[in-house]
Amino acid sequence: MSDNKNIAVVFPGQGSQKPGMGKDFCEQISVCRQTYEEAADALGWDVSSMCFGEDERLNLTEYTQPCIVTTEIAMLKGLSENYGFAADYFGGHSLGEFTALVAAGVMPLADTVKIVQMRGRLMQEAVPVGVGGMAAVISENIDIDMLKKLMDGLNAGVANINSTNQVVISGELTAIDEMEKRLGENFPAGKSFRFIRLNVSAPFHSRLMKTIEVRFADILEKFSGNLNVRNASRVTSNFTGGFHMGSGAELQKNLVNQISNTVNWRGNMQALAEKAGEIYEVGPGRPLRDFFKTIGVTCQSITTLSTAEKIFKGVD
């Protein structure tokens, strides 16, 4: 990692949601409450009650996405308010990329929660429930090219390059089944792997999502007047693997392409580690910390107010 004093913040995406997320921040810090209220005003429904209660809709994609973005921004604002915390660079895994763009001042929160709610709705409508799925392949130093060759002829592809040791595939359920069989028959001798089915409602980041790209591009265009693209170069792109270039058209293109293409999270981690001497994960879950470990980089996770207290005040 760089020895400079720059700070980077990364945000987890869908799958990190949990009932009660952000509640401790909201109860104790007024700016966090205001963040939930801003999101509720934009969306027309009570975001805090969905996040803090036992509402089953929290796991429905069109609600999950705005709830996670709101919670992560509320947490970040709380860290700024309580500890003077500020970051220089930002990244986010899948949905988390939208949080990163809000955090960097590229997109307003009110616009973004509307965008991701519509994004979630489109993603769910793209493929009927029960048709598509995702699975994580876990092994040491996974050969991406080998995985792609094994998927020849299957309606599936690489959805996430999370680390050297974890790759997620996505596509039709029949293709996922076949891929598990092919891996068992063709995995390199002497190496073992785990194949873990993910509990998701759709085959995210697969070519099955391509049907919604035009509609999502139209949605982004409607909000493009409020973009502050100057700050985009401080945020990593899941699609390119590096930082956004600071062009509004390019930013929108990258966000559209992210829907049906591979999330190059490994590239994002390396780009951020080159720029920042400290990296923090802020969100309701902490899946990204372990991914950073695989490239020899320390990432401190903040999931609650008490974990923030330990990190910033040295409380045992």
DOMI-373975 format. One line per field, with one value per atom (N, C-alpha, C): residue in three letters; z, y, x; residue number from 1. Coordinates in steps of 0.001 Angstrom, whole numbers, plus 500000, padded with zeros to 6 digits. Example, Ala and Ser with C-alpha at 12.3 -4.5 7.8 and 13.67 -1.06 7.14 Angstrom:
BEGIN
torlo = ala  ala  ala  ser  ser  ser
c3 = 507800  507800  507800  507080  507140  507870
c2 = 494310  495500  496700  497750  498940  500030
c1 = 513190  512300  513200  512850  513670  512900
vexfi = 1  1  1  2  2  2
END
This chain:
BEGIN
torlo = met  met  met  ser  ser  ser  asp  asp  asp  asn  asn  asn  lys  lys  lys  asn  asn  asn  ile  ile  ile  ala  ala  ala  val  val  val  val  val  val  phe  phe  phe  pro  pro  pro  gly  gly  gly  gln  gln  gln  gly  gly  gly  ser  ser  ser  gln  gln  gln  lys  lys  lys  pro  pro  pro  gly  gly  gly  met  met  met  gly  gly  gly  lys  lys  lys  asp  asp  asp  phe  phe  phe  cys  cys  cys  glu  glu  glu  gln  gln  gln  ile  ile  ile  ser  ser  ser  val  val  val  cys  cys  cys  arg  arg  arg  gln  gln  gln  thr  thr  thr  tyr  tyr  tyr  glu  glu  glu  glu  glu  glu  ala  ala  ala  ala  ala  ala  asp  asp  asp  ala  ala  ala  leu  leu  leu  gly  gly  gly  trp  trp  trp  asp  asp  asp  val  val  val  ser  ser  ser  ser  ser  ser  met  met  met  cys  cys  cys  phe  phe  phe  gly  gly  gly  glu  glu  glu  asp  asp  asp  glu  glu  glu  arg  arg  arg  leu  leu  leu  asn  asn  asn  leu  leu  leu  thr  thr  thr  glu  glu  glu  tyr  tyr  tyr  thr  thr  thr  gln  gln  gln  pro  pro  pro  cys  cys  cys  ile  ile  ile  val  val  val  thr  thr  thr  thr  thr  thr  glu  glu  glu  ile  ile  ile  ala  ala  ala  met  met  met  leu  leu  leu  lys  lys  lys  gly  gly  gly  leu  leu  leu  ser  ser  ser  glu  glu  glu  asn  asn  asn  tyr  tyr  tyr  gly  gly  gly  phe  phe  phe  ala  ala  ala  ala  ala  ala  asp  asp  asp  tyr  tyr  tyr  phe  phe  phe  gly  gly  gly  gly  gly  gly  his  his  his  ser  ser  ser  leu  leu  leu  gly  gly  gly  glu  glu  glu  phe  phe  phe  thr  thr  thr  ala  ala  ala  leu  leu  leu  val  val  val  ala  ala  ala  ala  ala  ala  gly  gly  gly  val  val  val  met  met  met  pro  pro  pro  leu  leu  leu  ala  ala  ala  asp  asp  asp  thr  thr  thr  val  val  val  lys  lys  lys  ile  ile  ile  val  val  val  gln  gln  gln  met  met  met  arg  arg  arg  gly  gly  gly  arg  arg  arg  leu  leu  leu  met  met  met  gln  gln  gln  glu  glu  glu  ala  ala  ala  val  val  val  pro  pro  pro  val  val  val  gly  gly  gly  val  val  val  gly  gly  gly  gly  gly  gly  met  met  met  ala  ala  ala  ala  ala  ala  val  val  val  ile  ile  ile  ser  ser  ser  glu  glu  glu  asn  asn  asn  ile  ile  ile  asp  asp  asp  ile  ile  ile  asp  asp  asp  met  met  met  leu  leu  leu  lys  lys  lys  lys  lys  lys  leu  leu  leu  met  met  met  asp  asp  asp  gly  gly  gly  leu  leu  leu  asn  asn  asn  ala  ala  ala  gly  gly  gly  val  val  val  ala  ala  ala  asn  asn  asn  ile  ile  ile  asn  asn  asn  ser  ser  ser  thr  thr  thr  asn  asn  asn  gln  gln  gln  val  val  val  val  val  val  ile  ile  ile  ser  ser  ser  gly  gly  gly  glu  glu  glu  leu  leu  leu  thr  thr  thr  ala  ala  ala  ile  ile  ile  asp  asp  asp  glu  glu  glu  met  met  met  glu  glu  glu  lys  lys  lys  arg  arg  arg  leu  leu  leu  gly  gly  gly  glu  glu  glu  asn  asn  asn  phe  phe  phe  pro  pro  pro  ala  ala  ala  gly  gly  gly  lys  lys  lys  ser  ser  ser  phe  phe  phe  arg  arg  arg  phe  phe  phe  ile  ile  ile  arg  arg  arg  leu  leu  leu  asn  asn  asn  val  val  val  ser  ser  ser  ala  ala  ala  pro  pro  pro  phe  phe  phe  his  his  his  ser  ser  ser  arg  arg  arg  leu  leu  leu  met  met  met  lys  lys  lys  thr  thr  thr  ile  ile  ile  glu  glu  glu  val  val  val  arg  arg  arg  phe  phe  phe  ala  ala  ala  asp  asp  asp  ile  ile  ile  leu  leu  leu  glu  glu  glu  lys  lys  lys  phe  phe  phe  ser  ser  ser  gly  gly  gly  asn  asn  asn  leu  leu  leu  asn  asn  asn  val  val  val  arg  arg  arg  asn  asn  asn  ala  ala  ala  ser  ser  ser  arg  arg  arg  val  val  val  thr  thr  thr  ser  ser  ser  asn  asn  asn  phe  phe  phe  thr  thr  thr  gly  gly  gly  gly  gly  gly  phe  phe  phe  his  his  his  met  met  met  gly  gly  gly  ser  ser  ser  gly  gly  gly  ala  ala  ala  glu  glu  glu  leu  leu  leu  gln  gln  gln  lys  lys  lys  asn  asn  asn  leu  leu  leu  val  val  val  asn  asn  asn  gln  gln  gln  ile  ile  ile  ser  ser  ser  asn  asn  asn  thr  thr  thr  val  val  val  asn  asn  asn  trp  trp  trp  arg  arg  arg  gly  gly  gly  asn  asn  asn  met  met  met  gln  gln  gln  ala  ala  ala  leu  leu  leu  ala  ala  ala  glu  glu  glu  lys  lys  lys  ala  ala  ala  gly  gly  gly  glu  glu  glu  ile  ile  ile  tyr  tyr  tyr  glu  glu  glu  val  val  val  gly  gly  gly  pro  pro  pro  gly  gly  gly  arg  arg  arg  pro  pro  pro  leu  leu  leu  arg  arg  arg  asp  asp  asp  phe  phe  phe  phe  phe  phe  lys  lys  lys  thr  thr  thr  ile  ile  ile  gly  gly  gly  val  val  val  thr  thr  thr  cys  cys  cys  gln  gln  gln  ser  ser  ser  ile  ile  ile  thr  thr  thr  thr  thr  thr  leu  leu  leu  ser  ser  ser  thr  thr  thr  ala  ala  ala  glu  glu  glu  lys  lys  lys  ile  ile  ile  phe  phe  phe  lys  lys  lys  gly  gly  gly  val  val  val  asp  asp  asp
c3 = 500000  500000  500000  499449  499452  500873  501091  502424  502575  501645  501769  502772  503001  504021  503439  502167  501569  502179  502256  502812  501730  501647  500732  501537  501061  501668  500613  501007  500102  500723  499862  500310  499742  500603  500100  499392  498614  497839  498348  497415  497772  498399  499413  500181  501551  501708  503011  503907  503356  504139  505295  506365  507517  508299  508933  509738  510849  511044  512090  511613  510332  509839  509928  510501  510626  511787  512528  513592  514678  515066  516135  515703  514441  513930  513948  513505  513392  514760  515763  517095  517792  517459  518221  517480  516151  515386  514475  514657  513949  512436  511966  510515  509859  510601  510077  509927  510936  510842  509634  509432  508307  506959  506918  505688  505346  506351  506130  505727  506335  505994  504560  504144  502768  501756  502056  501162  501136  502309  502387  501594  501696  500942  499443  499017  497586  497058  497880  497428  497726  498744  499115  500013  500663  501663  502754  503912  505107  505053  504653  504493  505842  506870  508175  508768  508634  509217  508487  507174  506447  506865  507112  507517  508956  509828  511258  511743  510972  511424  510901  510789  510294  508975  508162  506893  505885  505413  504481  503131  502832  501560  501506  502658  502687  501777  501545  500683  499244  498928  497545  496882  495756  495132  495010  494629  494414  495717  496855  498157  498772  498559  499107  498674  497372  496827  497428  497458  498091  499594  500242  501690  502010  501223  501461  501186  500060  499733  500829  501268  502315  503603  504006  505248  505181  504078  503962  503971  503302  503311  504700  505365  506737  507662  507529  508354  508070  506795  506428  506986  506877  507416  508938  509570  511022  511429  510654  510934  510758  509762  509548  510705  511131  512215  513541  513878  515192  515280  514155  514220  513215  512448  511441  510320  510126  509128  507713  506856  505450  504586  503383  502481  501210  500575  499333  498111  498290  497182  497636  496658  496984  496007  496524  495687  496274  495446  495947  495099  495747  495068  494514  493180  492510  492898  493608  494072  494842  495578  496371  495558  494244  493392  493384  493494  493550  494864  495963  497235  497119  496488  496336  495549  494532  493729  494525  495402  496296  497284  497874  498874  498305  497029  496380  495885  496017  495565  494079  493437  491995  491741  492566  492404  493721  493682  494905  495445  496765  497371  496891  496846  496472  495076  494141  492793  492814  493562  493520  494079  495162  495707  494731  493978  492944  491821  491410  490330  490707  491927  492288  492585  493016  493166  491795  490809  489456  488873  489190  488758  489330  490615  491260  490649  490339  489745  488356  487571  486230  486288  487225  487331  487700  488556  488941  487805  487047  485931  484747  484654  483494  483362  484504  484515  485567  485201  486191  487320  488522  489677  489391  489683  489474  488163  487298  485999  486065  486791  486875  488272  488355  489656  489603  490760  490868  491815  491616  492488  492619  493803  494043  493873  493136  492999  493856  494832  495773  495697  495411  495325  495291  495496  495460  494023  493793  492480  491317  491301  490266  488889  487946  486548  485856  485657  485070  483649  482882  481499  481454  482413  482479  482740  483676  483983  482740  482038  480844  479773  479601  478617  479000  480288  480741  480539  480473  480290  478820  477917  476482  476187  475491  475115  476182  477356  478444  478538  478931  479116  480513  480708  481998  481755  482722  482582  483929  483905  485143  485571  486754  487255  488106  488952  489866  489988  489754  490119  491456  492539  493868  494431  494125  494620  493830  494160  493499  493813  494934  495422  495319  494822  494714  493441  492665  491446  491492  491120  491094  489645  489381  488044  488109  486975  486956  485614  485647  484407  484669  483640  483805  484816  485594  486620  486014  484834  484185  483825  483451  483125  484383  485489  486765  487199  487027  487359  486516  485228  484313  484633  485018  485335  486563  487535  488720  488319  487400  486917  486140  485252  484446  485313  486337  487238  487937  488372  489046  488164  486875  485924  485386  485432  484745  485635  486928  487786  487858  487856  487843  488945  488597  489560  490726  491909  493104  493711  493027  493566  493927  495020  495419  495230  495159  495042  495790  496149  496711  495741  495613  494709  495564  495809  496752  496025  496043  495431  496277  495614  496329  496397  497521  497728  497131  495814  495101  494286  493946  493235  491725  491250  489810  489481  488209  487797  487474  488530  488358  487606  486898  486152  485167  484522  483466  482206  481095  479831  479844  480792  480907  481334  481842  482251  481102  479968  478856  478347  478518  478004  478678  479848  480568  480404  479662  479578  478973  477907  477245  478190  478898  479826  480987  481456  482549  482072  480861  480292  480231  479875  479821  481207  482229  483609  484028  483766  484125  483402  482139  481351  481955  482512  483113  484297  484969  486147  485845  484587  484249  484507  484533  484761  486138  487080  488455  488765  487755  487977  488165  489125  489293  488870  487560  487028  487377  487840  488202  489284  490150  491253  490882  489676  489302  489267  489006  488920  490278  491339  492686  493021  492075  492314  491316  491804  490901  490189  488985  488152  488192  488544  488527  487129  486130  484747  484191  484403  483843  484753  486061  487014  487535  486897  487337  487737  487813  488189  486998  487310  486280  485707  484454  483758  483930  484555  484780  483670  482800  481737  482056  481908  482222  481351  480060  479132  479471  479787  480120  481427  482400  483689  483492  482740  482501  481746  480773  479998  480911  481809  482730  483660  484135  485047  484327  483061  482259  482003  481606  481314  482545  483704  484950  485143  484621  484849  484294  483088  482445  482237  482818  482658  483999  483912  485099  485979  487284  488272  488571  488126  488350  489686  490770  492095  492433  491937  492184  491606  490401  489797  490615  491134  491979  493233  493859  495086  494814  493731  493405  493092  492372  492036  493298  494232  495471  496360  496418  497251  496756  495460  494904  495273  495562  495847  497337  498157  499562  500528  501618  502660  503690  503766  504683  503921  504152  503498  504552  504476  505411  504629  505160  504612  505499  504897  505658  505113  505971  505540  506563  506290  507251  507343  506354  506377  506062  506120  505873  504939  503772  502851  502182  502107  501310  502042  503351  504148  503785  503686  503391  501960  501038  499667  499636  500390  500445  501032  501977  502576  501520  500492  499471  498607  498625  497902  498894  500140  501147  501649  501601  502012  503215  504208  505387  505101  505392  505255  506571  507226  508496  508233  508815  508558  509676  509278  510222  509886  510756  510527  511553  512669  513744  514348  515157  515840  516832  517441  518420  517738  516521  515822  515407  515058  514733  515954  517092  518353  518637  518440  518691  517748  516493  515500  515711  515920  515941  517325  518368  519711  520506  519896  520577  521784  521753  522891  522825  523948  523999  524218
c2 = 498806  500000  501239  502336  503597  504070  504767  505284  506725  507203  508572  508652  509869  510088  510163  509859  509842  508729  509002  508033  507643  506364  505862  505184  505319  504645  503770  502551  501639  501216  500932  500627  499284  498378  497112  497326  496330  496442  495529  495105  494289  492973  492555  491367  491749  493022  493471  493987  494098  494639  493730  494351  493594  494477  493883  494686  495411  496680  497465  498211  498068  498706  500226  500827  502277  502860  502019  502532  503254  502707  503342  504720  504858  506167  507143  506661  507504  507991  507124  507470  508493  508480  509305  510518  510580  511680  512303  513589  514233  514243  514403  514452  513120  512042  510719  510637  511149  511181  512012  513122  513997  513303  512434  511688  510736  510007  509103  509897  511078  511905  512425  512809  513283  512183  510965  509835  509544  509608  509347  510391  511652  512722  512493  512016  511784  510612  509564  508321  508236  508981  508931  507773  507157  506119  506188  505622  505761  504807  505337  504508  504000  504849  504429  503281  503321  502241  500920  500990  499764  499212  500111  499673  499153  499777  499475  498409  498142  497192  495790  495037  493653  493550  494590  494640  493709  492716  491729  492348  493519  494173  494646  494669  495071  494183  492955  492029  492005  492859  493009  494057  493706  494504  495986  496307  497721  498517  497839  498507  498362  497202  496964  498047  498375  499262  500672  501348  502672  502622  501534  501420  501324  500544  500400  501715  502355  503626  504664  504777  505745  505457  504184  503808  504117  503786  504015  505499  506311  507760  508335  507858  508311  507984  506778  506377  507263  507505  508336  509753  510312  511660  511673  510586  510480  510437  509738  509667  511040  511769  513120  514033  513935  514779  514482  513210  512838  512862  512510  512313  513164  513995  514790  513947  512766  511826  512325  512279  512667  511805  511509  510646  511405  510928  511512  510726  509403  508518  507571  507093  506304  505138  504045  502900  502168  501412  500640  499411  498335  497060  496994  496957  496853  498041  497812  498909  499944  499491  500395  501480  501261  502294  503552  503374  504526  505287  504553  505219  506022  505429  506104  507402  507396  508599  509682  509284  510260  510805  509908  510302  511283  511119  511985  513295  513423  514643  514675  513502  513436  513432  512696  512572  512940  513716  514028  512785  512689  511532  511390  512496  512430  511840  512224  511653  510178  509885  508541  507484  507791  506778  506491  507512  507279  506413  506735  505980  504513  504253  502844  502077  502777  502066  501597  502477  502093  501043  501170  500168  498799  498752  497493  496879  497741  497258  496670  497377  496889  495563  495460  494240  493036  493274  492173  491787  492777  492512  491855  492023  491516  490003  489318  487847  487367  486533  486035  485283  485412  484703  483204  482563  481126  480745  481735  481452  481618  482631  482913  482755  482702  482578  482965  482897  483235  482250  482065  481169  481694  481538  481930  480718  480915  479895  480355  479529  479903  478886  479390  478543  479461  478920  479751  480095  481367  481846  481297  481701  481205  481711  480812  481135  481601  482921  483497  482978  482877  482407  480974  480141  478766  478758  479618  479693  480089  481085  481559  480472  479722  478629  477556  477241  476226  476661  477975  478472  478636  478221  478277  477576  478256  477653  477738  478240  478371  479815  479985  481334  481824  482008  482441  483086  483848  484500  484906  485524  485990  487296  487298  488476  489372  488755  489524  488881  489670  489239  489910  489195  489803  489815  488782  488681  487588  487334  486245  484903  484848  483571  483437  484474  484375  485049  484262  484765  484333  485247  484931  484792  483732  483547  483766  484137  484512  484133  483711  483367  482512  481781  480891  479795  479400  478369  477068  476713  475474  475577  476782  476992  476939  477463  477411  475954  475167  473726  473033  473317  472697  473139  474391  474906  474202  473927  473201  471816  471185  469869  469949  470954  471106  471410  472220  472523  471261  470442  469194  468259  468306  467404  467970  469296  469916  470748  470817  471666  471088  471968  471472  470460  469410  468358  468952  468484  468940  470212  470806  472021  471729  472297  472115  473429  473327  474530  474335  475458  475439  476164  475651  476220  476567  477845  478257  479024  478481  479167  480392  481500  482731  482913  483435  483656  485003  485010  486234  485993  487109  486982  487091  487394  487561  487354  487059  486854  488181  488903  490225  490140  491219  491341  490183  489804  488787  489353  488666  489154  489111  488393  488367  489728  490597  491948  492955  492514  493446  494086  493406  493906  495203  495515  496718  497893  497701  498747  500042  499955  501164  501938  501223  501899  502524  501834  502403  503624  503585  504737  505956  505720  506806  507406  506536  507008  507888  507427  508206  509553  509545  510785  511832  511379  512312  513071  512455  513081  513679  513653  514032  515502  516346  517775  518095  517168  517413  516765  516187  515535  516564  516285  517085  516192  516124  515122  515404  516622  516932  515994  515552  514679  513196  512857  511439  510754  511513  510916  510456  510718  510241  508914  508404  507204  506112  504888  503782  503257  502764  502196  500674  500030  498565  498023  498740  498253  498312  499442  499574  498989  498947  498470  499574  500765  501905  503059  504259  505421  505946  506526  507210  508339  508694  509669  511120  511333  512709  513287  512440  512876  512354  513228  512816  511668  511745  510687  509370  509451  508245  507630  508479  508009  507243  507824  507161  505846  505857  504640  503536  503888  502895  502313  503164  502694  501796  502099  501237  499895  499939  498705  497828  498448  497679  496652  496960  496113  494701  494588  493268  492757  493454  493059  492735  492272  491846  493032  492869  493827  493478  494346  494086  494700  494070  494607  494494  493467  493333  494535  494964  496148  497398  497516  498660  498706  497556  497515  497963  497470  497817  499310  499871  501295  502154  501767  502523  502400  501196  500969  501768  502035  502844  504318  504745  506162  506479  505502  505781  504980  505615  504941  504256  504674  504050  503790  502618  502263  501806  502345  501994  501498  500489  499974  500480  501155  501715  501142  500472  499893  498919  498351  497439  496074  495709  494448  494724  493679  493904  492856  492646  491638  492060  493366  493854  493747  493750  493687  492471  491327  490098  490075  490744  490824  491619  492701  493501  492693  491825  490991  490174  489749  488879  489611  490951  491691  492338  491872  492347  493749  494158  495514  495459  496289  496371  497295  496807  497599  497473  498594  498576  498767  497902  497937  498637  499507  500209  499816  499021  498559  499119  499613  500169  501375  502120  503275  502829  501669  501186  500790  500244  499917  501204  502227  503521  504097  503962  504460  503795  502507  501768  502219  502439  502818  504249  505171  506587  507126  506429  506906  505917  504761  503780  503158  503096  502523  501006  500364  498898  498279
c1 = 500846  500000  500878  500364  501090  501335  502460  502746  502256  501431  500923  499774  499299  498270  496867  496714  495373  494531  493236  492281  491281  490989  489951  488851  487637  486490  485836  485473  484775  483445  482495  481138  480671  480200  479651  478322  477930  476698  475598  474761  473597  474041  473313  473679  474204  474581  475089  473962  472759  471637  471256  470770  470268  469303  468278  467355  468117  467789  468445  469676  470008  471234  471137  472167  472234  471453  470742  469865  470650  471809  472597  473092  473490  473903  472729  471574  470384  469911  469978  469498  470391  471684  472630  473176  472997  473600  472538  472271  471158  471349  472597  472818  472461  472557  472162  470649  469936  468467  468034  468714  468380  468612  469625  469921  468781  468280  467146  465894  465709  464553  464650  465864  466071  465724  466158  465859  464359  463718  462277  461496  461915  461238  461375  462532  462774  461954  461824  461196  459701  459269  457857  457497  458475  458203  459276  458946  459788  460974  462122  463320  463820  463785  464313  463504  462172  461373  461616  461901  462209  463576  464523  465867  465891  465114  465228  464255  463192  462177  462417  461346  461425  460664  460737  460009  460679  459934  460495  460889  460331  460656  462112  462771  464184  465029  464577  465316  464807  463834  463389  464278  464852  465912  465575  464334  464006  463989  463844  463919  465314  465931  467268  468240  468218  469232  469175  468013  467999  468248  467842  468070  469560  470293  471733  472460  472148  472810  472550  471293  470949  471700  471718  472397  473884  474514  475958  476301  475495  475740  475464  474418  474136  475306  475844  476986  478202  478468  479620  479469  478259  478029  478171  477757  477919  479385  480188  481630  482277  481813  482324  481940  480686  480170  480864  481006  481536  483058  483711  485168  485942  485239  485919  486506  485927  486442  486149  487154  486974  487873  487407  488174  488562  489612  490109  489652  489501  489125  488023  487253  486062  485905  485373  485050  483863  483171  482035  481822  481415  481219  479805  479687  478390  477503  476406  475553  476373  477381  478207  478880  479027  479617  478751  477429  476530  476710  476882  477175  478465  479474  480767  480618  479773  479559  478838  477923  477276  478306  479100  480091  481114  481444  482432  481819  480504  479839  479544  479569  479289  477780  477036  475590  474903  473813  473079  472370  472256  471595  470154  469417  467996  467805  468676  468613  469011  470054  470640  469702  468997  468080  466941  466524  465503  466073  467305  467948  468104  468597  468859  467577  466514  465240  464745  464835  464423  465362  466649  467630  467266  466949  466577  465328  464361  463106  463367  464172  464502  465259  466204  467010  466143  465152  464281  463344  462904  461978  462685  463998  464744  464663  464653  464655  463662  462694  461738  462446  461901  462461  462489  463597  463731  464385  464656  465274  466790  467227  468657  469208  470531  471164  472635  473277  474696  475373  476673  477434  478854  479412  480808  481707  482792  483827  485001  485379  486429  487567  488757  489947  491162  492342  493548  493927  494216  494689  493865  492610  491686  492109  492095  492421  491134  491019  489799  489581  490657  490523  489995  490442  489943  488436  488002  486569  485774  486273  485562  485476  486567  486557  485548  485479  484530  483084  482863  481495  481116  481992  481684  480362  479483  478204  477138  477494  476518  476036  474785  474244  474606  475910  476449  477799  478260  479552  480115  481289  481928  481266  480668  479957  480840  481658  482502  483874  484910  486262  486546  486237  486312  487729  488485  489857  490559  491813  492526  491880  491148  490611  489096  488412  486952  486447  485723  485079  483615  482731  481303  480853  480084  479510  478003  477428  476017  475409  474135  473447  472227  471809  470653  470987  469999  470229  470732  470216  470677  472154  472591  474002  474869  474344  475078  475251  474190  474262  475330  475313  476269  477701  477852  479183  479771  478928  479407  479925  479199  479602  480925  481026  482246  483472  483274  484391  484881  483919  484276  485077  484785  485453  486770  486932  488077  488989  488686  489511  490921  491949  493333  493617  494341  494686  495468  495145  495850  495289  494305  493686  492232  491782  490385  489633  488313  487501  486191  485581  484222  483303  482099  481104  479886  479675  478637  477534  476326  475182  474830  474572  474244  472734  472288  470859  470459  470301  469936  468669  468004  466725  466874  468090  468300  469782  470090  471482  472172  472562  473155  474486  474811  476081  476278  475188  475280  474634  474841  474272  472744  472157  470692  470145  471009  470604  470682  471213  471457  470159  469048  467764  467333  467869  467421  468385  469463  470486  469962  469174  468668  467758  466894  465981  466745  467779  468555  469348  469851  470558  469629  468358  467368  467147  467118  466939  468115  469334  470522  470522  470109  470110  469175  468051  467079  467685  468644  469250  470628  471040  472413  472720  471681  471892  472436  472282  472738  474087  474735  476029  477141  478020  479237  480407  480643  481575  483034  483318  484709  485239  484330  484759  484793  484338  484239  485596  486648  487986  488514  487771  488139  487446  486658  485837  486217  486347  486674  485429  485649  484590  484669  483576  483523  483762  483276  483350  484777  485468  486813  487891  487607  488608  489506  489460  490256  489350  489909  489112  488310  487136  486354  487193  486925  487758  487293  486140  485694  484840  484305  483391  481995  480986  479618  479138  479418  478990  479688  480969  481735  481237  480934  480420  479120  478193  476906  477099  477987  478263  478803  479721  480286  479229  478308  477267  476261  475991  475109  475790  477058  477791  477967  478009  478179  477059  475876  474699  474872  475439  475495  476916  477887  479286  479943  481171  481916  482289  482077  482562  484021  484931  486353  486769  486337  486632  488123  488760  490197  490946  490563  491164  490892  489650  489294  490154  490346  491161  492591  493138  494530  494657  493671  493695  493613  492758  492604  493843  494410  495593  496798  496842  497931  497803  496579  496316  496262  495897  495595  496458  496827  497596  496714  495452  494489  493194  492611  491341  490342  489137  488065  486859  486212  484951  483825  482840  481724  480420  479670  478401  477856  476683  476050  476719  477537  478281  479733  480573  482002  482614  482024  482568  483875  484139  485263  486602  486556  487788  488631  487989  488735  489260  488552  489059  490363  490427  491652  492821  492517  493568  494297  493563  494161  495186  495175  496215  497197  497149  498097  497823  496565  496191  495248  495507  494644  493471  492277  491048  490286  490053  489316  487826  487001  485562  484808  483883  483009  481578  480980  479607  478624  479157  478326  479040  478306  478895  479962  479751  480744  482057  481988  483244  483960  483194  483806  484504  483864  484427  485762  485828  487086  488199  487831  488845  489344  488409  488796  489123  488691  488999  489829  490120  490946  490291  488931  488206  488283  488591  488683  487317
vexfi = 1  1  1  2  2  2  3  3  3  4  4  4  5  5  5  6  6  6  7  7  7  8  8  8  9  9  9  10  10  10  11  11  11  12  12  12  13  13  13  14  14  14  15  15  15  16  16  16  17  17  17  18  18  18  19  19  19  20  20  20  21  21  21  22  22  22  23  23  23  24  24  24  25  25  25  26  26  26  27  27  27  28  28  28  29  29  29  30  30  30  31  31  31  32  32  32  33  33  33  34  34  34  35  35  35  36  36  36  37  37  37  38  38  38  39  39  39  40  40  40  41  41  41  42  42  42  43  43  43  44  44  44  45  45  45  46  46  46  47  47  47  48  48  48  49  49  49  50  50  50  51  51  51  52  52  52  53  53  53  54  54  54  55  55  55  56  56  56  57  57  57  58  58  58  59  59  59  60  60  60  61  61  61  62  62  62  63  63  63  64  64  64  65  65  65  66  66  66  67  67  67  68  68  68  69  69  69  70  70  70  71  71  71  72  72  72  73  73  73  74  74  74  75  75  75  76  76  76  77  77  77  78  78  78  79  79  79  80  80  80  81  81  81  82  82  82  83  83  83  84  84  84  85  85  85  86  86  86  87  87  87  88  88  88  89  89  89  90  90  90  91  91  91  92  92  92  93  93  93  94  94  94  95  95  95  96  96  96  97  97  97  98  98  98  99  99  99  100  100  100  101  101  101  102  102  102  103  103  103  104  104  104  105  105  105  106  106  106  107  107  107  108  108  108  109  109  109  110  110  110  111  111  111  112  112  112  113  113  113  114  114  114  115  115  115  116  116  116  117  117  117  118  118  118  119  119  119  120  120  120  121  121  121  122  122  122  123  123  123  124  124  124  125  125  125  126  126  126  127  127  127  128  128  128  129  129  129  130  130  130  131  131  131  132  132  132  133  133  133  134  134  134  135  135  135  136  136  136  137  137  137  138  138  138  139  139  139  140  140  140  141  141  141  142  142  142  143  143  143  144  144  144  145  145  145  146  146  146  147  147  147  148  148  148  149  149  149  150  150  150  151  151  151  152  152  152  153  153  153  154  154  154  155  155  155  156  156  156  157  157  157  158  158  158  159  159  159  160  160  160  161  161  161  162  162  162  163  163  163  164  164  164  165  165  165  166  166  166  167  167  167  168  168  168  169  169  169  170  170  170  171  171  171  172  172  172  173  173  173  174  174  174  175  175  175  176  176  176  177  177  177  178  178  178  179  179  179  180  180  180  181  181  181  182  182  182  183  183  183  184  184  184  185  185  185  186  186  186  187  187  187  188  188  188  189  189  189  190  190  190  191  191  191  192  192  192  193  193  193  194  194  194  195  195  195  196  196  196  197  197  197  198  198  198  199  199  199  200  200  200  201  201  201  202  202  202  203  203  203  204  204  204  205  205  205  206  206  206  207  207  207  208  208  208  209  209  209  210  210  210  211  211  211  212  212  212  213  213  213  214  214  214  215  215  215  216  216  216  217  217  217  218  218  218  219  219  219  220  220  220  221  221  221  222  222  222  223  223  223  224  224  224  225  225  225  226  226  226  227  227  227  228  228  228  229  229  229  230  230  230  231  231  231  232  232  232  233  233  233  234  234  234  235  235  235  236  236  236  237  237  237  238  238  238  239  239  239  240  240  240  241  241  241  242  242  242  243  243  243  244  244  244  245  245  245  246  246  246  247  247  247  248  248  248  249  249  249  250  250  250  251  251  251  252  252  252  253  253  253  254  254  254  255  255  255  256  256  256  257  257  257  258  258  258  259  259  259  260  260  260  261  261  261  262  262  262  263  263  263  264  264  264  265  265  265  266  266  266  267  267  267  268  268  268  269  269  269  270  270  270  271  271  271  272  272  272  273  273  273  274  274  274  275  275  275  276  276  276  277  277  277  278  278  278  279  279  279  280  280  280  281  281  281  282  282  282  283  283  283  284  284  284  285  285  285  286  286  286  287  287  287  288  288  288  289  289  289  290  290  290  291  291  291  292  292  292  293  293  293  294  294  294  295  295  295  296  296  296  297  297  297  298  298  298  299  299  299  300  300  300  301  301  301  302  302  302  303  303  303  304  304  304  305  305  305  306  306  306  307  307  307  308  308  308  309  309  309  310  310  310  311  311  311  312  312  312  313  313  313  314  314  314  315  315  315  316  316  316
END
